[in-house]
Amino acid sequence: RTSKYTFSSSNETTQGPAADDADDEETRRMKARLHQKFVKKLGRPDSLANIRRRTGVIDEETAAADDDAPDDEEEETPAPKKGGKGGGNKIPASRKGKLTPLDQKIVDLKRKYPDVLLVVEVGYKYRLYGEDARVAAKVLSVVCIPGKMRFDEHPSEAHMTKFAGASFPTHRLHVHVKRLINAGHKVGIVRQLETAALKAAGANKSKLFERDLTNLYTKATYVDDEEGLDASLAGAEGGAPASGHLLCLTESYPKGVGSDEKVQIGIIAVQPATGEIVYDDFEDGWMRSELETRLLHISPAEFVIVGEVSKATKKLVQHLSGGDDARLEWKEKPKTMAAQAYSHITKFYADKMKEGEASSSQVQSSQDTGTLLHKVHKLSENATICLSAMITHLTDYGLQHVFDLTKSFQSFSARSHMLLNGNTLTSLEIYRTQTDQAEKGSLFWTLNHTSTRFGQRLLRKWVGRPLLDRAKLDERVAAVEELKEGAGQAGIERIKQLLFKTRADLERTLIRIYYKKCSRSELLQFLQTLQGVAQEFHRVKSAADAGFQSSMINEAVASLPLITDDVLDYLGRMNLQAAKENDKYNFFRDEHETEDITDHKCGIVAVEHDLNEFKATATSLLKRRVQVSYVTVAEIDYLIELENTQLKNVPATWTKISSTKKVSRFHPPEVVKLLRERDQHKESLSNACDAAFMSLLAEIGRKYEAFRECIQSLALLDCLLSLASVAQQPGYCKPAFADKPGISITAGRHPMVEQLLLDNFVPNSIDLAGDATRALLITGPNMGGKSSYVRSVALIAIMAQIGSYVPADACELGLLDAVFTRMGAGDNLMKGESTFMVEVGETSDILKQATPRSLVILDELGRGTSTHDGVAIAQSVLHHMVTVQKSLTLFITHYQSLARVAETVAAESGNGTSPLRNVHMRFRENDSESAAGEKDITFLYEVGEGVAHRSYGLNVARLAGLPKGLLDVAARRSRAMEEEEGRRRMTYLANAVGMVVRGDSETAALERLVGGVEQL
């Protein structure tokens, strides 16, 4: 069918066979030459891309105008001209291979920040490009326009001319940025650094808009929004603070140690949202229990790890950070890092001192900065390395000034608080429940009745760090008692109302002011809130005037009005209505405007006057009797509108802007010139207003410590009122404290279970003392309440040392230095540890750290291995805790043979008394039997003396819904094993009796005989 299109230069009838053969040979040679030429030029995969790069020409000015257009829709390829040469699919020269200036800028920024999602300001939208657009489109549920994904000009994308893109409007910036941050991404904002008006007046008016990275955000460093990330993540992942700490970690091996067993770890944790800084340096064992404790207390949202760390540390960090999608970043650690870090920190604070001496714009005076430098020089080598790395890291985010705050540095290891390690926080559900990792049902949830966010944050610290100082504890409990007993009094009600009306997060706003990231309306709300606080107690001149009995409350109230003069001064400079509306141009009162603001406002007025004067000139040029007037259409100002029948006198120099069937609108050149001048004044005025506002924020920032002290006093009052609300609940009592270690609780209850149960909670008592009964061996049936009982004891002790009332009829407590728990069974695959390894590892840590003032809870130790090994280990640990460690101990077990440890200890004491007592959770056997032949039992949930010799596991299995046939088999086998065990014991007793009758027995044999008879 294609033969008729074949070109032939001669008549077909004249061609003979010889001619045909010659033509075929010539055709083959020609095709071969063409093929070789094709292979030489285009035979490589990237040949087309190279040709495009060599021949492509881009008009820079046109490209810049296209890229900076407000509309971000894809450009259409122009249709080919009629009659033109070449195919219609030919790519225009301006669109071939070579990158546009904007695309090249994006590529340069991605090379500089390869791990950052770049959000680029283009006109009235923010755009993401390439792979960033694909990632963002998935998170934000927006459209991703297809295009190049890579930024390295890979040959596989040579046929594409534009990057893939996704966009959203400018006013939705922070909404979408927060969603990207919450998904675990590091987000950078690339803004236009110049405006259209100033660019047109500058020397670079024909070039691309200047853009650069202006903001960098992650979970821990997002402070650019008043609400932060809390509002969008409320309740997520157990209610832990979404904008939490940024933690830097490094480790080294102690001298003589080269394995993972022991390491020296240094940490620095910063909470940018509040300015809090925590540091520590400690030695940790192979289980990394010390590190786990700190990570669970601090709850980092982001990790920066300096240098290589051991496998055990890496697994723990990855395990604890995985659930909350925390970010991990790794930094190199050269061999000379310690010396470099010391030099870096010294230079950092030395520069601060010079700035403080040269200018008054710094928060800290040079003397205070010198004090802080002396303090950080005392840090350990690992902590110094972390501090240097953290300063460098936060500099990228513009938050390095947080290290200027003298009072923010706190040591985690200062032993002024009860130690609650990571296992205790988890087992006792201090912050989150073990079932669903929710805040509801935790101890913090039970105690949290705060009214403010900053009060809630302070209470969280109190819950995790109960007091050890008897004087401070008595002072706190006395304050709670006064607020509880004085409920309804005028002074207390004033404080409650004041806190209830304080809706702003003052602590977060203050640090945003310090970072100069605060909005005008937010600043107004901050100052007006503090004004209300200060004026509420303006008559209080000293602590003695506050009118309360508690010195803690008096001092807190007395500190509130100290900021009155500063607050009134700042508010006096502001136009309140303009500040409320975020009107930057009228934010300051006229008398407090800077000279630049006044000059540019006058310039705008002068231009507008000239524009009004030009109306007379325009009327004369148009030869009209009635003076022309200006109209505004489609946001274009100062248009002269004329009917289409009156256009004969319009000067040729006038520019026609728009028209309809009836009218046409023009801009005279004089008006265009004046509008350009006005726009320049407006842009300069905007910059001057921003500069004046930044200056005001810096001035307020110099009062940071004074404002923070006021806010901390409010938070303290909020926490005390929260604990007073807890104390007002029925059945709560004020704890008493003793000097000697001990726990005495009458009718104590589990604080969380009591609130969640629909039925009444059965109370129980306990009496432990270091010089008397200091340990209980607790047995009982499964689900009989053993774990709930020991947890309630520990939680009541923790609540008491927080300063709270406790759920009991009476409570006396000798201050505990720590609460240790070993509860539950489970392996740890992330750490490569079996169930039994977890058990003995946690027990080993307890034995190393517990003191006679510690409360130790051990739940079913030894169940992760064989019965004989488990009994042996449990018996040895219990004996050691009672006789050597001498800690207050609650030991739960199903091994009835451990009951003999009390007799052994009594015999060893020499006076016949034992510090270990056997108790059990009481139950009642019913007359009825289950289908499997087991006795039905009723749990009484009461503690009784003695040992429970059965666990009644089949009853629990029946309640769990195991099949009836399986239960029948299990019941028969259980009875058979019990009978076999009984026969074995009878044989043993018969032999023992024979030895006694023959008279060849020893005292130990008699003791075993008595014990065996008791067990029967």
Residue pairs with C-beta under 8 A, 6 or more apart in sequence:
41 47
42 48
45 155
46 155
46 158
48 158
48 159
49 97
49 153
49 155
49 158
52 91
52 96
52 97
52 98
52 158
53 96
53 97
53 98
55 93
55 96
56 93
56 96
56 97
56 98
57 93
57 94
57 96
57 98
58 93
58 94
58 98
58 100
59 94
60 101
60 207
60 208
61 206
62 94
63 94
63 100
63 101
63 102
64 100
64 101
64 102
64 206
64 207
64 208
64 209
66 75
66 100
67 100
67 101
67 102
67 103
67 122
67 208
68 102
68 122
68 123
68 208
68 209
69 123
70 123
70 124
70 125
71 123
72 122
72 123
72 125
72 127
72 165
72 167
74 145
74 162
74 165
77 91
77 92
77 95
78 92
79 88
80 86
80 87
80 88
80 90
91 161
95 161
96 161
97 158
97 161
99 107
101 207
101 208
102 122
102 208
103 129
103 162
103 163
105 208
105 211
106 118
106 120
106 129
106 130
106 151
106 163
107 151
109 118
109 188
109 190
109 212
109 213
110 118
110 130
110 132
110 151
111 151
112 213
113 188
113 213
115 186
116 186
116 187
116 188
116 213
116 216
117 128
117 132
117 135
117 136
117 180
117 185
117 186
117 187
117 188
118 128
118 129
118 132
118 188
118 190
118 213
119 126
119 127
119 128
119 136
119 173
119 176
119 177
119 187
119 188
119 189
119 190
120 126
120 127
120 128
120 129
120 190
120 211
121 170
121 189
121 190
121 191
121 192
121 211
122 167
124 169
124 170
125 167
125 168
125 169
125 170
126 167
126 168
126 169
126 170
126 173
126 176
126 189
127 133
127 165
127 166
127 167
128 135
128 136
128 165
128 166
128 167
129 163
129 164
129 165
130 147
130 148
130 149
130 150
130 151
130 163
130 164
131 149
131 150
131 151
131 164
133 144
133 145
133 163
133 164
133 165
133 166
134 144
134 149
134 164
134 166
135 185
136 142
136 144
136 166
136 176
136 180
137 143
137 144
137 166
139 179
139 180
139 183
139 185
140 166
140 168
140 176
140 179
140 180
142 166
142 167
142 168
143 166
144 164
144 165
144 166
145 164
145 165
145 166
146 164
147 160
147 162
147 163
147 164
147 165
148 157
148 160
148 162
148 163
148 164
149 157
149 163
149 164
150 157
168 176
173 189
174 224
174 225
177 187
177 189
177 217
177 222
178 222
178 225
178 229
178 232
179 232
180 187
181 187
181 217
181 218
181 219
181 222
181 229
182 219
182 229
182 232
182 233
182 242
183 325
184 219
184 325
184 326
184 327
186 216
186 217
186 218
186 327
187 216
187 217
187 218
188 213
188 215
188 216
188 217
189 213
189 214
189 215
189 216
189 217
190 211
190 212
190 213
190 214
191 211
191 212
191 214
191 215
192 209
192 210
192 211
193 209
193 210
193 211
193 212
193 214
194 202
194 209
194 210
195 683
195 686
196 679
197 676
197 679
197 680
197 682
197 683
198 680
198 683
198 684
199 205
199 209
200 676
201 676
201 680
204 210
215 224
215 398
216 396
216 397
216 398
217 224
217 397
218 246
218 301
218 302
218 327
218 397
219 229
219 242
219 243
219 244
219 301
219 302
219 326
219 327
220 243
220 244
220 245
220 246
220 270
220 271
220 272
220 300
220 301
220 302
220 327
221 246
221 272
221 302
221 394
221 397
221 399
222 228
222 229
222 243
223 243
223 272
223 273
223 399
223 508
223 511
223 512
223 515
223 517
224 512
224 517
226 505
226 508
226 509
226 512
226 519
226 522
227 505
228 242
228 243
228 273
228 505
228 508
229 242
229 243
230 241
230 242
230 243
230 453
232 242
233 242
234 242
235 438
235 439
236 242
237 323
237 324
237 437
238 431
238 432
238 433
238 437
238 438
238 439
239 431
239 432
239 438
239 439
240 299
240 324
240 431
240 432
241 299
241 301
241 457
242 301
243 272
243 273
243 301
244 271
244 298
244 299
244 300
244 301
244 302
245 269
245 270
245 271
245 276
245 278
245 298
245 299
245 300
245 301
245 302
246 269
246 270
246 271
246 272
246 300
246 301
246 302
246 303
246 304
246 390
246 393
246 394
247 267
247 268
247 269
247 270
247 295
247 298
247 300
247 302
247 303
247 304
248 267
248 268
248 269
248 303
248 304
248 305
248 306
248 386
248 387
248 389
248 390
248 393
249 265
249 266
249 267
249 303
249 304
249 305
249 306
249 309
249 313
249 317
249 386
250 265
250 266
250 305
250 306
250 307
250 309
250 333
250 382
250 385
250 386
250 389
251 263
251 264
251 265
251 266
251 307
251 309
251 310
251 313
251 382
252 263
252 264
252 381
252 382
253 259
253 262
253 263
253 264
254 262
254 263
254 264
254 283
257 263
260 286
260 310
260 311
260 312
261 285
261 286
262 283
262 284
262 285
262 286
263 283
263 284
263 310
263 313
264 281
264 282
264 283
264 284
264 382
265 281
265 282
265 283
265 284
265 290
265 291
265 313
265 382
266 279
266 280
266 281
266 380
266 381
266 382
266 383
266 384
266 385
266 386
267 278
267 279
267 280
267 281
267 294
267 383
267 386
267 412
268 277
268 278
268 279
268 383
268 386
268 387
268 390
269 277
269 278
269 279
269 298
269 300
270 276
270 277
270 390
270 394
270 402
271 277
272 394
272 397
272 399
272 402
272 511
272 515
273 508
273 511
274 454
274 457
274 507
274 508
274 511
275 402
275 405
275 408
275 511
275 514
275 708
276 408
276 410
277 402
277 403
277 405
277 408
277 409
277 410
278 298
278 410
278 411
278 412
279 379
279 383
279 386
279 387
279 409
279 410
279 411
279 412
280 294
280 383
280 411
280 412
280 413
281 379
281 380
281 382
281 383
282 290
282 413
283 290
284 290
284 291
285 845
285 848
286 312
286 841
287 312
287 831
287 841
287 842
287 844
287 845
288 312
288 313
288 316
289 421
289 422
289 423
289 842
289 845
290 421
291 313
291 316
292 316
292 320
292 421
292 422
292 423
293 419
293 420
293 421
293 422
293 425
294 412
295 316
295 317
295 320
295 422
296 320
296 422
296 425
296 426
296 431
297 412
297 420
297 422
297 425
297 464
297 465
298 412
299 324
299 431
300 321
300 326
301 324
301 326
301 327
302 326
302 327
302 328
302 329
303 317
303 321
303 326
303 327
303 328
303 329
304 329
304 330
304 331
304 389
304 390
304 393
305 317
305 328
305 329
305 330
305 331
306 331
306 332
306 333
306 337
306 385
306 386
306 389
307 331
307 332
307 333
307 337
308 333
309 317
312 831
315 830
315 831
315 832
316 830
316 831
317 328
318 328
318 830
319 828
319 830
319 831
320 326
321 327
321 328
323 437
329 393
331 389
331 393
333 385
334 340
337 385
338 381
338 384
338 385
340 388
341 384
341 385
341 387
341 388
341 389
342 377
342 384
342 388
344 388
344 391
344 392
345 373
345 376
345 377
345 384
345 387
345 388
345 391
346 373
346 377
348 391
348 400
348 403
349 369
349 370
349 372
349 373
349 376
350 373
352 362
352 364
352 366
352 369
352 404
353 366
353 369
353 370
353 373
354 366
355 361
355 362
356 362
356 364
356 365
356 366
356 369
357 366
360 702
361 698
361 702
362 369
362 404
362 702
363 401
363 404
363 405
363 514
363 701
363 702
363 704
363 705
364 372
364 404
364 405
364 406
368 406
369 404
369 406
371 406
372 404
372 406
372 409
375 406
375 409
376 384
376 387
376 409
379 387
387 403
390 403
391 400
391 403
394 400
394 402
394 403
398 515
399 515
401 514
401 515
402 408
402 511
402 514
405 704
405 705
406 705
407 705
407 708
415 468
415 817
416 467
416 468
416 469
417 465
417 466
417 467
417 468
418 465
418 466
418 467
418 468
418 798
418 801
418 816
418 817
418 818
418 819
419 817
419 818
419 819
419 849
420 428
420 430
420 464
420 465
420 466
420 798
420 818
420 819
421 818
421 820
421 845
423 820
423 821
423 822
423 842
424 430
424 794
424 819
424 820
424 821
425 431
425 464
426 434
427 434
427 791
427 821
427 823
427 824
427 857
428 443
428 791
428 794
428 795
428 798
428 819
428 821
429 441
429 442
429 443
429 752
430 442
430 443
430 444
430 463
430 464
430 798
431 439
431 442
431 443
431 444
431 460
431 463
431 464
432 438
432 439
432 442
433 439
433 440
433 441
433 442
434 824
435 441
439 445
441 752
441 756
442 752
443 463
443 751
443 752
443 795
443 798
443 799
444 459
444 460
444 463
445 752
446 726
446 751
446 752
446 755
447 459
447 463
447 722
447 723
447 726
447 799
447 802
447 804
448 456
448 459
448 722
449 721
449 722
449 725
449 726
450 456
450 459
450 718
450 719
450 721
450 722
451 496
451 499
451 500
451 502
451 718
451 721
452 499
452 502
452 505
452 506
452 714
452 715
452 718
453 505
453 507
453 508
454 505
454 506
454 507
454 508
454 711
454 714
454 715
454 718
455 499
455 714
455 715
455 717
455 718
455 719
455 722
456 718
457 507
457 715
458 712
458 715
458 716
458 718
458 719
459 718
459 719
459 722
462 719
462 802
462 803
463 802
466 798
466 801
466 802
467 473
467 476
467 801
467 802
467 803
468 801
468 815
468 817
470 737
470 815
473 737
473 801
473 803
473 815
474 737
475 550
475 551
475 552
476 552
476 720
476 803
477 734
477 735
477 803
478 549
478 550
478 552
479 550
479 552
479 553
479 720
479 803
480 720
480 723
480 724
480 727
480 803
480 804
480 805
481 727
481 734
482 548
482 549
482 550
482 553
483 492
483 553
483 720
483 721
483 724
484 724
484 727
484 728
484 805
486 492
487 724
487 728
491 546
491 547
491 548
492 721
494 536
494 537
495 557
495 717
495 721
496 721
498 532
498 533
498 536
498 714
499 714
499 717
499 718
499 721
501 532
502 529
502 533
502 714
504 522
504 525
504 526
504 529
506 526
506 529
506 530
506 711
506 714
507 708
507 711
507 715
509 518
509 522
509 523
509 525
509 526
510 526
510 704
510 707
510 708
510 711
512 518
512 522
513 523
513 526
513 697
513 700
513 701
514 701
514 704
516 694
516 697
516 698
516 701
518 526
518 697
519 582
520 578
520 579
520 582
520 583
520 584
520 587
520 693
521 579
521 580
521 581
521 582
523 579
523 696
523 697
523 700
524 574
524 576
524 579
524 580
527 567
527 570
527 571
527 574
528 571
530 563
530 567
530 707
530 710
531 564
531 567
531 568
531 571
533 560
533 710
533 714
534 560
534 561
534 562
534 563
534 564
534 567
534 710
535 561
535 564
536 560
537 546
537 557
537 558
537 560
537 561
538 561
538 564
539 545
540 546
540 557
540 558
540 560
540 561
541 558
542 558
543 551
543 554
543 555
543 557
543 558
544 554
545 558
546 553
546 554
546 555
546 557
546 558
547 554
548 554
548 557
552 716
552 720
553 717
553 720
555 713
556 713
556 714
556 716
556 717
557 713
557 717
559 709
559 710
559 713
560 710
560 713
560 714
562 706
562 709
562 710
563 703
563 706
563 707
563 710
566 703
566 706
570 696
570 699
570 700
572 589
573 588
573 589
573 592
573 696
574 587
574 588
574 589
575 583
575 586
575 587
575 588
575 589
577 583
578 585
578 586
578 587
579 587
584 686
584 689
584 690
584 693
585 601
585 685
585 686
585 689
587 689
587 692
587 693
588 594
588 597
588 692
593 601
593 692
594 688
594 691
594 692
596 684
596 688
596 691
596 692
597 685
597 688
597 689
597 692
600 681
600 682
600 684
600 685
600 688
601 685
603 677
603 681
604 678
604 681
604 682
604 685
607 674
607 675
607 677
607 678
607 681
608 678
610 674
611 630
611 638
611 671
611 674
611 675
611 678
614 668
614 670
614 671
614 674
615 627
615 628
615 629
615 630
616 627
617 670
618 628
618 640
618 668
619 626
619 627
619 628
621 649
621 651
622 628
622 642
622 646
622 649
622 650
623 649
624 646
628 640
628 642
630 637
630 638
630 639
630 640
631 639
631 640
631 641
631 665
632 638
632 639
633 639
633 641
633 658
633 665
634 658
636 657
636 658
637 675
638 667
638 671
638 674
638 675
639 657
639 658
639 665
639 666
639 667
640 654
640 665
640 666
640 667
640 668
640 671
641 663
641 664
641 665
642 650
642 663
642 664
642 665
642 666
643 662
643 663
644 659
644 661
644 662
644 663
644 664
647 664
650 666
651 668
653 668
653 669
654 666
654 667
654 668
654 669
655 666
655 667
655 668
655 669
655 672
656 664
656 665
656 666
657 665
657 666
657 667
658 664
658 665
659 665
667 675
700 707
723 802
723 803
723 804
723 805
726 732
726 804
726 805
727 734
727 804
727 805
729 807
731 749
731 807
731 808
731 809
732 805
732 806
732 807
732 808
733 805
733 806
733 808
733 809
733 810
733 811
734 805
735 799
735 800
735 805
735 806
735 811
735 812
735 813
736 811
736 812
736 813
737 800
737 812
737 813
737 814
737 815
738 812
738 813
738 814
739 814
740 769
740 770
740 771
740 814
741 769
741 770
741 814
741 815
741 816
741 852
741 853
741 888
742 767
742 768
742 769
742 770
742 774
742 812
742 813
742 814
742 888
743 766
743 767
743 768
743 793
743 797
743 812
743 813
743 814
743 816
743 855
743 888
744 766
744 767
744 768
744 769
744 810
744 811
744 812
744 813
745 765
745 766
745 767
745 793
745 796
745 806
745 808
745 810
745 811
746 765
746 808
746 809
746 810
746 811
747 763
747 764
747 765
747 808
747 809
747 810
748 763
748 764
748 765
748 766
748 792
748 793
748 796
748 806
748 807
748 808
748 811
749 761
749 763
749 792
749 807
749 808
750 761
750 788
750 791
750 792
750 795
750 807
751 792
751 795
751 796
751 799
751 806
751 807
752 795
753 761
753 788
753 792
754 761
754 807
762 785
762 940
762 941
762 942
763 808
763 809
764 789
764 792
764 941
764 942
764 943
765 943
766 776
766 793
766 943
767 773
768 774
768 775
768 776
768 888
769 814
770 814
770 852
770 853
770 886
770 888
772 915
773 915
773 916
773 917
774 882
774 886
774 887
774 888
774 889
774 915
774 916
775 878
775 881
775 882
775 888
775 889
775 890
775 891
775 915
775 916
775 917
776 889
776 890
776 891
776 916
776 917
776 918
776 919
777 878
777 891
777 893
777 898
777 899
777 901
777 902
777 916
777 917
777 918
777 919
777 947
778 786
778 789
778 790
778 890
778 891
778 892
778 893
778 919
778 920
778 921
778 943
779 786
779 892
779 893
779 894
779 896
779 899
779 918
779 919
779 920
779 921
779 947
779 948
780 786
780 920
780 921
780 922
780 923
780 948
780 951
781 921
781 923
781 937
781 939
781 948
781 950
781 951
781 952
781 955
781 956
782 951
782 952
782 953
782 955
782 956
783 939
783 956
783 959
784 921
784 922
784 923
784 939
784 941
784 948
785 921
785 939
785 941
786 859
786 892
786 921
787 823
787 859
787 892
788 941
789 921
789 943
790 857
790 859
790 890
790 892
791 857
793 855
793 890
794 819
794 821
794 855
794 857
796 806
796 807
796 808
796 811
797 813
797 816
797 819
797 855
798 819
799 805
799 806
800 806
800 811
800 813
801 813
801 815
801 816
814 853
815 853
816 853
816 854
816 855
816 888
817 851
817 853
817 854
818 849
818 850
818 851
818 853
818 854
818 855
819 854
819 855
819 857
820 845
820 846
820 849
820 850
820 854
820 855
820 856
820 857
820 887
821 856
821 857
821 859
822 839
822 842
822 843
822 846
822 857
822 858
822 859
822 861
823 857
823 859
824 859
825 835
825 839
825 860
825 863
825 864
826 835
826 838
827 833
827 834
827 835
827 837
827 838
828 838
833 841
834 864
835 864
836 864
836 865
838 864
839 861
839 862
839 863
839 864
840 873
843 858
843 861
843 877
846 856
846 858
847 877
847 880
847 881
847 885
850 856
850 881
850 885
850 887
851 885
851 887
852 885
852 886
852 887
853 887
854 887
854 888
855 887
855 888
855 889
855 890
856 881
856 885
856 887
856 888
856 889
856 890
857 889
857 890
857 892
858 877
858 878
858 881
858 889
858 890
858 891
858 892
859 892
860 892
860 893
860 894
861 870
861 873
861 874
861 877
861 891
861 893
862 869
862 870
862 871
862 872
862 873
862 874
862 893
862 895
863 870
863 894
864 870
865 873
870 895
871 895
871 897
871 898
874 891
874 893
874 895
874 898
875 895
875 897
875 898
875 901
878 889
878 891
878 898
878 901
878 916
879 901
879 904
879 905
881 887
881 889
881 891
882 889
882 901
882 905
882 915
882 916
883 905
883 908
886 915
891 898
894 951
896 947
896 948
896 949
896 1015
899 918
899 947
900 1011
901 916
902 914
902 916
902 917
902 918
903 914
903 1007
903 1011
905 914
905 915
905 916
906 912
906 913
906 914
907 1007
909 915
917 945
918 945
918 946
918 947
919 943
919 944
919 945
919 946
920 943
920 944
920 945
920 946
920 947
920 948
921 939
921 940
921 941
921 942
921 943
921 944
921 948
922 940
922 941
922 942
922 943
922 944
923 937
923 938
923 939
923 940
923 948
923 952
924 937
924 938
924 940
925 935
925 936
925 937
926 935
926 936
926 937
926 938
928 936
929 935
929 936
930 936
930 954
930 955
930 958
930 967
931 958
931 964
931 967
931 968
932 954
932 958
932 964
932 967
932 968
932 970
932 971
933 968
933 971
933 972
933 975
934 952
934 954
934 955
934 958
934 971
935 952
936 955
937 952
937 955
949 1015
954 967
954 970
954 971
954 974
957 967
957 970
958 967
982 1016
985 1012
985 1015
985 1016
986 1016
988 1012
989 1009
989 1012
989 1013
989 1016
992 1001
992 1005
992 1008
992 1009
992 1012
993 1009
995 1001
995 1005
996 1005
996 1006
996 1009
